[in-house]
Amino acid sequence: MKFVGQLSIIFVALYFALSYVHENILPQFYVFDRTRLQQIGKEVISANPGANSTAILRGVHARLAEEYPGLINDFNEEDWVFNNAGNAMGSMLVLHASISEYLIFFGTATGTEGHTGTHFADDYFLILSGQQTAAPAHSREAEVYLPGDSHHLPCGYNKQYQMDPNSWALELAQGWIPTMLPFGLLETIFSTLDVWSCGKTIKISAVNTVKNLLRGKI
Ligand SMILES: *[C@@H]1O[C@H](CO)[C@@H](O)[C@H](O)[C@H]1NC(C)=O
């Protein structure tokens, strides 16, 4: 029992230390501003009425590459990977990854539904095409997010969510990104065994994170 007590104290102390750094230190390293990202998304959407998702995503990507030079990965079709997490399945393209932030395109051509996960990070899900619905456990009616809307999932909160076929988003996460990895990879390791997507996700994230660390960006 003594051991359990000591372990609990260590976990509580660790939780408070991580929270303190999350609120007071990590924000100094954030390079992306969610309001600016939403502005860019809205501008591209309204400048391309009737455009397909590819045109919108490429348009947003071009603007991001311009606004954040050297920080956005190329739009290579072969770098898209499957992501299975929280019983939902989608495709993603990692645009930027560090210890405190990631920026990805995430979406689905067929539609999907699942759990958002519970994260030690704030998540901003900017809809670029299609529609997302979401609801916390106590809700009887879904929230609806349409192109241009940014769905903020605060640190520690979770929801059930659904995306229509052909729905795509620009997702920004800010906080303790490494703590999100188990959610992002466990279904691949224990269920889909999609080693290609898993390996590629780890490789791109690790290369990006180390590259950012080397230039002083946590
Ligand atoms: C999407 O739009 C672009 C640009 O207008 C076009 O080149 C492309 O063929 C379209 N893709 C599909 C799948 O319709």
The ligand as an SDF file (V2000), in Angstrom:
LIG
                    3D

 14 14  0  0  0  0  0  0  0  0999 V2000
  -10.3610   19.4760  -58.5390 C   0  0  0  0  0  0  0  0  0  0  0  0
  -10.1680   20.7760  -59.0430 O   0  0  0  0  0  0  0  0  0  0  0  0
   -8.9020   20.9430  -59.6910 C   0  0  0  0  0  0  0  0  0  0  0  0
   -8.7280   22.4240  -59.9930 C   0  0  0  0  0  0  0  0  0  0  0  0
   -9.8910   22.9830  -60.5300 O   0  0  0  0  0  0  0  0  0  0  0  0
   -8.8350   20.0470  -60.9000 C   0  0  0  0  0  0  0  0  0  0  0  0
   -7.5820   20.1990  -61.5370 O   0  0  0  0  0  0  0  0  0  0  0  0
   -9.0090   18.6000  -60.4510 C   0  0  0  0  0  0  0  0  0  0  0  0
   -9.0510   17.7400  -61.5590 O   0  0  0  0  0  0  0  0  0  0  0  0
  -10.2870   18.4220  -59.6360 C   0  0  0  0  0  0  0  0  0  0  0  0
  -10.3040   17.1020  -59.0690 N   0  0  0  0  0  0  0  0  0  0  0  0
  -11.3730   16.3220  -59.0910 C   0  0  0  0  0  0  0  0  0  0  0  0
  -11.2360   14.9860  -58.4440 C   0  0  0  0  0  0  0  0  0  0  0  0
  -12.4160   16.6610  -59.5860 O   0  0  0  0  0  0  0  0  0  0  0  0
  1  2  1  0
  1 10  1  0
  2  3  1  0
  3  4  1  0
  3  6  1  0
  4  5  1  0
  6  7  1  0
  6  8  1  0
  8  9  1  0
  8 10  1  0
 10 11  1  0
 11 12  1  0
 12 13  1  0
 12 14  2  0
M  END
$$$$
